[in-house]
Amino acid sequence: MVMMSLDRAAIAETEKLIRPHIRRTPVVVVGPRDLGLEGPEFQLLLKLEQLQHAGSFKARGAFNNLLSRKVPRSGVVAASGGNHGAAVAYAAVQLGIPARIFVPAISSPAKIARIRAYKADLVIGGERYADALAASEAWMRESGALPIHAYDAPETIRGAGTVGLELESQAPNLDTVLAGVGGGGLIAGIAAWYAGQARVIGVEPEACPTLHAALEAGRPVDVTVSGVAADSLGARSIGAEIFPIVRAHVAKALLVTDDAIRNAQRALWDALRLVVEPGAATALACLLSGTYVPRAGERVGIVLSGANTTAVDFDR
């Protein structure tokens, strides 16, 4: 059953709540040929969420959690591959709330530096996101801190849904919206906003196929995660709250290689001088690799979700 209170009205209310604390990120129209795309002419629009506070769309869900829930004196706790942790740390310092963030060893130096810059209590341990999540849950039981889930919570999904709200207002009448998928919070929020008004497609690395595996199995299942985008798209399974939403409103899940993701990062830099992390380039990678071919005249929107990486090392 689709989660209650996750519709356009709920997302619009969330947008009003968090608006004073987040940026309205721009949309850029790009000529497909600028990115080396041949074939039928179509319209391509990029939503630049890497310009959001703390470097990713995750600030939306972080602020919604902290503003709409009762926070105890012990503060909040979050597990993250890096972006969610940075967003929670940023929101917490802005609102004067204590925060402890758990990240795995694969989290990139750029993301760890972000979290430290926001003065959160940072704990690094374990190899994958699942390890950080287990450690955060142990701290929650010990401290009484409020857990802020990276993707599988109504408040987090509603925050992500405001990306869709903004995108529709800035670029009306899109035919297709492409977004990267890790645990699924971003794609679920966008899909809940559009709810069939545009075709929403999730794109995942072949090495992190959580949504693809869930759709094949008919339920969330654990997968092994690795690869270049594992620090942002490396959830072990799609969220249980998220799966009914994506099954109802996401058209399909496409898979791309790590090489295709790196090529998309380079293309964004070469053509537009935009730096994004591997997870953020994943959706574009399906266009540049030919995994998704738009029809003539199609209006395609792509969410560039984050840029917590270095400007020069695209092989990280």
C-alpha positions as CSV (number, residue, x, y, z in Angstrom):
1,M,0.0,0.0,0.0
2,V,1.3,3.4,-0.9
3,M,2.4,5.4,2.1
4,M,-0.2,7.8,3.5
5,S,0.2,11.6,3.0
6,L,2.8,11.3,0.3
7,D,1.0,13.1,-2.6
8,R,1.3,16.4,-4.3
9,A,-0.5,18.3,-1.5
10,A,1.8,16.8,1.2
11,I,4.9,17.7,-0.9
12,A,3.6,21.2,-1.5
13,E,3.2,21.7,2.3
14,T,6.7,20.4,2.8
15,E,8.0,22.9,0.3
16,K,6.4,25.7,2.2
17,L,8.0,24.5,5.4
18,I,11.5,24.1,4.1
19,R,11.6,27.0,1.6
20,P,13.3,29.5,3.9
21,H,16.2,27.0,4.4
22,I,16.9,25.7,0.9
23,R,17.9,27.0,-2.4
24,R,15.7,27.0,-5.5
25,T,18.3,25.4,-7.8
26,P,18.4,26.3,-11.5
27,V,17.4,24.4,-14.5
28,V,19.6,24.6,-17.6
29,V,18.6,23.8,-21.2
30,V,21.3,21.9,-23.0
31,G,21.6,21.1,-26.6
32,P,22.0,17.3,-26.9
33,R,24.7,17.7,-29.5
34,D,26.8,19.7,-27.0
35,L,27.1,16.4,-25.1
36,G,27.9,14.4,-28.2
37,L,24.4,13.0,-28.7
38,E,23.3,12.3,-32.3
39,G,20.0,11.0,-33.6
40,P,16.5,12.5,-33.3
41,E,16.4,16.0,-31.9
42,F,14.9,16.3,-28.4
43,Q,14.9,18.8,-25.6
44,L,17.2,18.2,-22.6
45,L,16.9,20.1,-19.3
46,L,19.2,19.6,-16.3
47,K,18.1,20.3,-12.7
48,L,21.3,21.4,-10.9
49,E,20.7,20.0,-7.4
50,Q,24.5,19.9,-6.9
51,L,24.1,23.6,-6.1
52,Q,21.9,22.9,-3.1
53,H,23.1,23.5,0.4
54,A,25.6,20.9,1.6
55,G,26.2,19.9,-2.1
56,S,23.2,17.7,-2.8
57,F,19.4,17.4,-2.9
58,K,19.6,15.7,0.5
59,A,19.3,19.0,2.3
60,R,15.6,19.0,1.5
61,G,14.8,15.9,3.4
62,A,17.2,16.8,6.2
63,F,15.4,20.1,6.9
64,N,12.0,18.6,6.6
65,N,12.9,16.0,9.3
66,L,14.3,18.5,11.7
67,L,11.5,21.0,11.2
68,S,8.5,18.7,11.2
69,R,9.5,16.2,14.0
70,K,10.1,16.7,17.7
71,V,13.8,16.6,18.3
72,P,15.0,15.4,21.8
73,R,17.8,17.2,23.7
74,S,20.2,14.4,22.6
75,G,19.8,15.7,19.1
76,V,19.7,13.6,15.9
77,V,21.6,10.7,14.4
78,A,22.1,9.7,10.8
79,A,23.8,7.0,8.8
80,S,25.0,8.0,5.3
81,G,27.3,7.2,2.4
82,G,28.2,10.9,2.8
83,N,25.6,13.2,1.2
84,H,22.8,12.6,3.7
85,G,25.3,13.0,6.5
86,A,26.5,16.3,5.2
87,A,22.9,17.5,4.7
88,V,21.8,16.5,8.2
89,A,25.0,18.1,9.7
90,Y,24.3,21.3,7.8
91,A,20.6,21.5,8.8
92,A,21.5,20.6,12.4
93,V,24.1,23.4,12.7
94,Q,21.8,25.9,11.1
95,L,19.0,25.0,13.6
96,G,21.3,24.6,16.6
97,I,20.7,20.9,17.0
98,P,23.4,18.3,18.1
99,A,24.1,15.7,15.4
100,R,26.1,12.5,15.2
101,I,26.8,11.1,11.8
102,F,28.0,7.6,10.9
103,V,29.6,6.9,7.5
104,P,31.4,3.9,6.1
105,A,35.1,3.8,5.1
106,I,34.1,4.1,1.4
107,S,32.7,7.6,1.9
108,S,34.7,10.0,-0.2
109,P,37.1,12.5,1.4
110,A,35.1,15.4,0.0
111,K,32.0,14.2,1.8
112,I,33.8,13.5,5.1
113,A,35.3,17.0,4.9
114,R,31.8,18.5,4.4
115,I,30.5,16.8,7.5
116,R,33.4,17.9,9.6
117,A,33.1,21.4,8.3
118,Y,29.5,21.5,9.8
119,K,30.9,20.5,13.2
120,A,28.9,17.3,13.5
121,D,30.2,14.4,15.7
122,L,31.5,12.2,12.9
123,V,32.1,8.4,13.2
124,I,33.7,6.5,10.4
125,G,33.5,2.7,10.4
126,G,32.5,-0.4,8.5
127,E,32.9,-1.0,4.7
128,R,29.4,-0.1,3.5
129,Y,26.3,2.0,4.2
130,A,24.6,-1.0,6.0
131,D,27.5,-1.0,8.5
132,A,27.1,2.7,9.2
133,L,23.3,2.2,9.6
134,A,23.7,-0.6,12.1
135,A,26.1,1.6,14.2
136,S,23.7,4.5,14.1
137,E,20.9,2.4,15.3
138,A,23.0,1.2,18.2
139,W,23.7,4.9,19.1
140,M,20.1,5.8,18.8
141,R,19.2,3.1,21.4
142,E,22.0,4.2,23.7
143,S,21.4,8.0,23.4
144,G,17.8,8.5,22.6
145,A,18.7,10.6,19.6
146,L,16.2,11.0,16.8
147,P,17.1,8.9,13.8
148,I,17.0,10.7,10.4
149,H,16.9,8.0,7.7
150,A,18.7,8.7,4.5
151,Y,15.8,7.6,2.2
152,D,13.2,5.3,3.8
153,A,11.2,7.7,5.8
154,P,8.1,9.8,4.9
155,E,9.7,13.1,5.9
156,T,12.8,12.3,3.8
157,I,10.8,11.3,0.7
158,R,8.6,14.4,0.9
159,G,11.7,16.6,1.0
160,A,13.0,14.8,-2.1
161,G,9.6,15.3,-3.7
162,T,10.1,19.1,-3.6
163,V,12.8,18.5,-6.4
164,G,9.9,17.4,-8.6
165,L,7.7,20.3,-7.5
166,E,10.4,22.8,-8.5
167,L,11.3,21.0,-11.7
168,E,7.7,21.1,-12.9
169,S,7.4,24.8,-12.2
170,Q,10.6,25.6,-13.9
171,A,10.2,23.2,-16.9
172,P,6.5,22.5,-17.5
173,N,5.3,19.6,-19.6
174,L,8.2,17.3,-19.4
175,D,7.6,14.0,-21.0
176,T,10.3,12.1,-19.1
177,V,12.3,12.6,-15.9
178,L,15.5,10.6,-15.2
179,A,17.1,10.3,-11.8
180,G,19.7,8.1,-10.1
181,V,18.6,5.5,-7.6
182,G,20.3,4.3,-4.4
183,G,17.9,3.6,-1.6
184,G,15.2,5.3,-3.7
185,G,14.3,8.4,-1.8
186,L,14.9,10.8,-4.7
187,I,13.1,8.7,-7.3
188,A,10.1,8.0,-5.0
189,G,9.7,11.7,-4.1
190,I,9.9,12.7,-7.8
191,A,7.5,9.9,-8.8
192,A,5.0,10.8,-6.0
193,W,5.0,14.4,-7.3
194,Y,4.5,13.6,-11.0
195,A,2.2,10.6,-10.3
196,G,1.9,9.8,-13.9
197,Q,2.0,13.3,-15.3
198,A,5.4,12.5,-16.7
199,R,7.2,9.2,-17.2
200,V,9.7,8.8,-14.4
201,I,12.7,6.5,-15.0
202,G,15.2,5.3,-12.4
203,V,18.9,4.8,-13.4
204,E,21.3,2.7,-11.4
205,P,24.9,1.5,-11.7
206,E,25.1,-2.2,-12.7
207,A,27.1,-2.6,-9.5
208,C,24.2,-1.2,-7.3
209,P,21.0,-2.6,-8.9
210,T,18.7,-2.2,-5.9
211,L,15.6,-1.0,-7.8
212,H,16.1,-3.3,-10.8
213,A,16.4,-6.3,-8.4
214,A,13.3,-5.3,-6.4
215,L,11.2,-4.9,-9.6
216,E,12.3,-8.3,-10.8
217,A,11.6,-9.9,-7.5
218,G,8.4,-8.0,-6.8
219,R,9.7,-6.9,-3.4
220,P,12.8,-5.2,-1.9
221,V,15.7,-7.7,-1.9
222,D,19.3,-7.3,-0.7
223,V,22.0,-6.9,-3.4
224,T,25.8,-6.7,-3.3
225,V,26.9,-3.2,-4.0
226,S,30.2,-1.9,-5.3
227,G,31.6,0.4,-8.0
228,V,32.3,4.0,-8.6
229,A,29.0,5.4,-7.2
230,A,28.7,3.1,-4.1
231,D,29.3,6.0,-1.7
232,S,26.1,7.7,-2.8
233,L,24.0,4.9,-4.5
234,G,25.2,2.0,-2.4
235,A,22.1,1.1,-0.4
236,R,21.8,-2.7,0.0
237,S,18.1,-2.7,-0.9
238,I,15.4,-0.3,-2.0
239,G,13.4,1.1,0.9
240,A,10.3,-0.7,2.1
241,E,8.3,2.5,2.3
242,I,9.6,3.5,-1.2
243,F,8.9,0.3,-3.1
244,P,5.1,0.7,-3.4
245,I,5.6,4.2,-4.7
246,V,8.1,3.3,-7.4
247,R,6.1,0.2,-8.4
248,A,3.1,2.4,-8.9
249,H,4.7,5.5,-10.5
250,V,8.2,4.6,-11.9
251,A,8.1,3.4,-15.5
252,K,11.3,1.3,-15.4
253,A,14.8,1.0,-13.9
254,L,17.8,1.2,-16.3
255,L,21.3,0.0,-15.6
256,V,24.6,1.6,-16.7
257,T,28.2,0.7,-16.3
258,D,30.8,2.5,-14.2
259,D,32.6,3.5,-17.4
260,A,29.4,5.1,-18.7
261,I,29.1,7.0,-15.4
262,R,32.7,8.3,-15.6
263,N,32.1,9.3,-19.2
264,A,29.0,11.3,-18.2
265,Q,31.0,13.1,-15.5
266,R,33.6,14.1,-18.1
267,A,31.0,15.1,-20.6
268,L,29.4,17.5,-18.1
269,W,32.8,19.0,-17.3
270,D,33.9,19.3,-21.0
271,A,30.6,20.7,-22.3
272,L,29.3,22.8,-19.4
273,R,32.1,23.0,-16.8
274,L,29.8,21.3,-14.3
275,V,31.4,19.0,-11.7
276,V,29.2,16.3,-10.3
277,E,29.9,13.1,-8.3
278,P,29.5,9.7,-9.9
279,G,26.0,9.1,-8.4
280,A,24.8,12.4,-9.9
281,A,26.1,11.5,-13.4
282,T,24.3,8.1,-13.4
283,A,21.0,9.4,-14.9
284,L,22.8,11.2,-17.7
285,A,25.0,8.2,-18.4
286,C,21.9,6.3,-19.7
287,L,21.5,8.9,-22.4
288,L,25.1,9.2,-23.4
289,S,25.5,5.4,-23.5
290,G,22.4,4.8,-25.6
291,T,20.7,2.9,-22.8
292,Y,17.8,5.3,-23.2
293,V,17.1,6.9,-26.5
294,P,14.5,9.8,-26.5
295,R,12.1,10.1,-29.3
296,A,12.1,13.1,-31.6
297,G,10.7,16.2,-29.8
298,E,10.7,14.5,-26.4
299,R,11.2,16.8,-23.4
300,V,13.6,15.1,-21.0
301,G,14.6,16.3,-17.5
302,I,17.6,15.0,-15.6
303,V,18.3,15.6,-12.0
304,L,22.0,16.1,-11.2
305,S,21.7,15.2,-7.6
306,G,25.1,16.1,-6.0
307,A,28.7,17.3,-6.3
308,N,30.5,16.2,-3.2
309,T,33.6,15.1,-5.1
310,T,36.9,16.7,-6.2
311,A,37.1,18.8,-9.4
312,V,40.0,16.9,-10.9
313,D,39.8,13.2,-10.0
314,F,37.0,11.6,-12.1
315,D,38.4,8.1,-11.5
316,R,37.6,8.2,-7.8
